[in-house]
Amino acid sequence: SDKIEDELEMTTVCHRPEGLEQLEAQTNFTKRELQVLYRGFKNECPSGVVNEETFKQIYAQFFPHGDASMYAHYLFNAFDTAQNGSVKFEDFVMALSILLRGTVHEKLRWTFNLYDINKDGCINKEEMMDIVKAIYDMMGKYTYPVLKEDAPRQHVEVFFQKMDKNKDGVVTLDEFIESCQE
């Protein structure tokens, strides 16, 4: 089976990133840092692209006591900016640049995008509930042994009371940023 996987790997179209100079200009990383990141990325993903399944496997290793698959799904969608089912090195490094070295505003915008599952420009209670549940599942029952079943819903209610400034049932990007900065 390893031989078949190797052959599949060879026939998979290998994706090479655009020039590192261009990525250096677009991100908050130095050329040297980008080279190191690229080496690590290629090590995990020899084809140069990550699909959702790989993403889930990587996340499962970080959270052995929980089920990270749903959170990994939402996170993958946030990284997959082209919404084409694969994350290239460029997508990965652009997101990483924001999450590690972006301004507070950029980080909040990225997080808002993660929560806005249907990408309609606002977060409703169902979307927030889905993400919060996914986080609880990922952390696992060992982390929260005494959690009540309705803890995620209470969490979401508290979020919404703080964030939904005009009480219209949805949180816009502006409301999200304003609330988080408070």
N, C-alpha and C positions, 0 to 999 in steps of 0.2 A: 504493500500500500504506500510505503514511503517513495518507491520509485514512481508510482503513478502521480503522487503529489508533486514530486520533483519535476516530472514532465509537464504537469499542469502549470506549475510555477514558471517553467520556461516558455510555455505558449501564451501565458498571460501577458498582455501588452504592458511592458514596463513603462511607468510614467516617471519622467525626469523633471525636476522642477525648473521653472524659468530661471534665468541668471540669478545667482545669489546677490549680485549688486542691486538688482531690482527689489528683491525681498528685503535687503538691508535698508533700502530707501522707504519701503512701505511698513516696516516693523520697528520695534524698539530693540532689536538685537543687532550685535556686531556680526561681521562676516564670519569670524571665528566661532561665535556662538551658534550661528546658523549651520556651519559645517558639522559641529558636534551634534546638534539636534537632528540634522539630516541623517547622520550615521546611525543614531539611535532609532530613528523612524524606519530606515531601510532594514535595520536589524530585525525589528518587529514585523515589518511589512515589506518583504523583498520586492513585491510588485510595484511598490510606490504609492499604492492606494489602500485605504482601510475601508472595509465594508462594515455594516452594522454588527454582523456576527462576531467579527474580530474585536470590535469595540466592546461588546458584551463580555467576551472571554477575558479581555484585559481587566475590565471592571470587576468581574467575578473574583479575580485574584486579590483585589484590594479589599473586598468585603466578603470574606469567607463565611461569616455568620449570618449574612442576610441574602436577600435576592435582589441583586443590583440590575437585573435585566431591563426593568421598566425605566429606571433612572438613566441607564446607559442609552436606551432608545431615545429619550428626550434630549439627552446631551448630544448624541450623534446627530440628531436633526438640527441642533443649534450649530454644530461644527460644519454640517453639510449645507453651506450657504447656497450652493447651486441647486439644492434639493434634487440631486440626481442619484442618490443612493451610495455615493462613495466620497470619502474625504481624502483629498490629495495633500501632499506635504504643505503646499501653499496655504490651504484652508486651515490646516492644523496649526501652522506657525503664526498665522494672522490672529487666530483666536487666542493662542498662548500668549502672544505679545500683548493683547488687550488685558487678559486675565492676570498676567504677571506684572506688566509695566504700564498699563494704560492709566489714564486719568480716572478719577472716581466716576465722572460722567460716562466715560467709555465703558467702564466695568458694569455700571448700572444698566446702560443701554443693552449690553450683551446679555445680562441676566434677565432683563425684561423680555428679550427675544426668546430666551430659553423657556420662560413661563408662558409666552404667547404661542401656545401649541398650534393653533389653526392659522397663525400669522395674519390675523385681521387687524392688528394694530392696538388691541386692548386685551386685557386679561379679565376673564370672567371667573366666577367662583368654581365652576367645574374644572377649568384649566388649572387653577391654583390647587384645587383638591387633588387632581391627578398627580401633580408634581409632589405635593406634600406626602401623599400616600406612598409614592415611589421612593421618597427619601426615607420614610419610616421603614418600608420593606427592605431597603438597602442596608440600613443600620442594623436590622435584625432584632429579634425579640430579646437577645441577651443584653442589648444596650438599654432597652426600655422594658425591664421585666414587669413593672407595675402599671404599664400604660392601659388606659381604658380604651375600649373599641372606638369611641367617638373622639379620641384625642386629635386626629387629623382635622376633623370638621371644626372643632373648637379653635384650633390653630388658624384655620382659614378665616373663621369669623372675626377673630382678633385682627388678623392682617387686613381684612376688608374694612373694618371699622376705622383703622388708622389710615388706610390708603385711598379709599374711595371718597375723596374730598367732597364731591358734589352729589354723592349718594345716588348715582344713576345705575348702580349694579355692575359697573365695569371699571377697571383701573386703566387709565391711559398712561402712556410713557411719561408725560409731564407729572401726573399724580404720583406715579411710581418713584420717579427721581426725587421729587419734593419730599415724599414721605421717608424715603431711605436716608436722605440727607438730614432730616430732622433727628 
